[in-house]
Amino acid sequence: MGDDQSFAKDLATSAGELLLQIRREHLAAGTAEGKALAKAGDRGAQTHIAARLAAERPEDAVLSEEAVDDKARLGRERVWIIDPLDGTREYSEDRHDWAVHVALWERGELTAGAVALPGLGMTLSTAGEFPELGEPAQPVRLAVSRSRASELVLSVAEQIGAELVPMGSAGYKVSAVVRGEVDAYVHSGGQYEWDSAAPVAVAAAAGLHTSRIDGTPLEYNREDPYLPDLLVCRPRLHDALLAAVAG
């Protein structure tokens, strides 16, 4: 079967390379209109990932944003949680802040994960090495949505005197914390398991704090995959951020 962590990294990376190829082809053909390109990317990456999982991990279940949810996964010990293209808007706008998510859940835990950042030419994974976690910046830098920072995030930023740093997809935001571009990502208002599973696995491997915004653990492979909120931050910030959220 091979190493799951290496497989996750290779799978996310190969899907990212395919997405770049699809975008180049649409740009060359003059058909890179937003929704059409996003649909082609979603479909192409999902087909690629599903085919490799079927061939190389045929006994495992899969939960993917772009596939019908087979509830048989609830009785399985190994479930791959996939987002073939996280950030369709950024992808279709020819930006770099989008991602591919591949995570493995085993018996209650995330045991492997990879977040491909094709626009940066890199893939972060639980098999990788991470930079040492330095002191948070002053002011603290919070990753926020490019289009709409939630009222909760605005309140947290005001309470701790944080700087807001707009960027694209959820996976890119978590990766920005891992990479040291920002210090924390606080999200409320709606996500699903595939939005956070791989980024959370990578962030935890890097030594970051990961939880719901009330501090409770993130749980995966549940019957309802809706998982609406998320906190990823440098460990020294989690008490202050949780207090600000509660406040």
RAZISUL-V442565 format. One record per residue. RES is the residue in one letter. SS is DSSP state (alpha for helix, beta for strand, coil for the rest). PHI is phi in whole degrees, 0 to 359 (999 if undefined). Layout:
BEGIN
RES:SS:PHI  RES:SS:PHI
END
This chain:
BEGIN
M:coil:999  G:coil:86  D:coil:281  D:alpha:295  Q:alpha:294  S:alpha:294  F:alpha:297  A:alpha:301  K:alpha:296  D:alpha:295  L:alpha:295  A:alpha:296  T:alpha:296  S:alpha:294  A:alpha:294  G:alpha:296  E:alpha:296  L:alpha:297  L:alpha:298  L:alpha:296  Q:alpha:296  I:alpha:300  R:alpha:293  R:alpha:299  E:alpha:295  H:alpha:291  L:alpha:295  A:alpha:294  A:alpha:275  G:coil:72  T:coil:245  A:coil:274  E:coil:289  G:alpha:318  K:alpha:292  A:alpha:295  L:alpha:293  A:alpha:299  K:alpha:296  A:alpha:296  G:alpha:295  D:alpha:305  R:alpha:294  G:alpha:295  A:alpha:293  Q:alpha:297  T:alpha:298  H:alpha:297  I:alpha:294  A:alpha:299  A:alpha:294  R:alpha:291  L:alpha:296  A:alpha:297  A:alpha:279  E:alpha:252  R:coil:224  P:coil:294  E:coil:273  D:coil:271  A:beta:272  V:beta:223  L:beta:239  S:beta:229  E:coil:301  E:coil:258  A:coil:222  V:coil:298  D:coil:281  D:coil:274  K:alpha:293  A:alpha:299  R:alpha:301  L:alpha:295  G:alpha:258  R:coil:257  E:coil:268  R:beta:229  V:beta:225  W:beta:274  I:beta:249  I:beta:233  D:beta:234  P:beta:297  L:beta:209  D:beta:265  G:coil:107  T:alpha:298  R:alpha:296  E:alpha:296  Y:alpha:301  S:alpha:286  E:coil:267  D:coil:61  R:coil:265  H:coil:256  D:coil:265  W:coil:224  A:beta:205  V:beta:236  H:beta:247  V:beta:224  A:beta:225  L:beta:242  W:beta:258  E:beta:227  R:coil:47  G:coil:98  E:beta:230  L:beta:277  T:beta:250  A:beta:206  G:beta:196  A:beta:212  V:beta:236  A:beta:278  L:beta:241  P:alpha:300  G:alpha:294  L:alpha:256  G:coil:70  M:beta:216  T:beta:228  L:beta:268  S:beta:211  T:coil:292  A:coil:271  G:coil:268  E:coil:260  F:coil:236  P:coil:294  E:coil:296  L:coil:278  G:coil:278  E:coil:290  P:coil:300  A:coil:291  Q:coil:235  P:coil:288  V:coil:299  R:beta:258  L:beta:252  A:beta:286  V:beta:223  S:beta:299  R:coil:296  S:coil:256  R:coil:202  A:coil:282  S:coil:292  E:alpha:300  L:alpha:298  V:alpha:296  L:alpha:298  S:alpha:293  V:alpha:300  A:alpha:300  E:alpha:293  Q:alpha:294  I:alpha:255  G:coil:68  A:coil:274  E:beta:265  L:beta:270  V:beta:239  P:beta:290  M:beta:198  G:coil:283  S:coil:293  A:alpha:300  G:alpha:297  Y:alpha:293  K:alpha:297  V:alpha:297  S:alpha:298  A:alpha:295  V:alpha:291  V:alpha:301  R:alpha:279  G:coil:86  E:coil:288  V:coil:224  D:coil:258  A:beta:200  Y:beta:226  V:beta:243  H:beta:233  S:coil:219  G:coil:114  G:coil:125  Q:coil:209  Y:beta:238  E:alpha:304  W:alpha:291  D:alpha:288  S:alpha:238  A:alpha:303  A:alpha:295  P:alpha:301  V:alpha:293  A:alpha:300  V:alpha:292  A:alpha:298  A:alpha:296  A:alpha:296  A:coil:278  G:coil:92  L:coil:273  H:beta:282  T:beta:226  S:beta:191  R:coil:290  I:coil:286  D:coil:263  G:coil:91  T:coil:283  P:coil:294  L:coil:278  E:coil:241  Y:coil:234  N:coil:56  R:coil:265  E:coil:301  D:coil:259  P:coil:282  Y:beta:294  L:coil:221  P:coil:284  D:coil:222  L:beta:200  L:beta:229  V:beta:231  C:beta:201  R:coil:296  P:alpha:306  R:alpha:290  L:alpha:262  H:alpha:293  D:alpha:297  A:alpha:294  L:alpha:290  L:alpha:298  A:alpha:294  A:alpha:293  V:alpha:297  A:alpha:296  G:coil:283
END
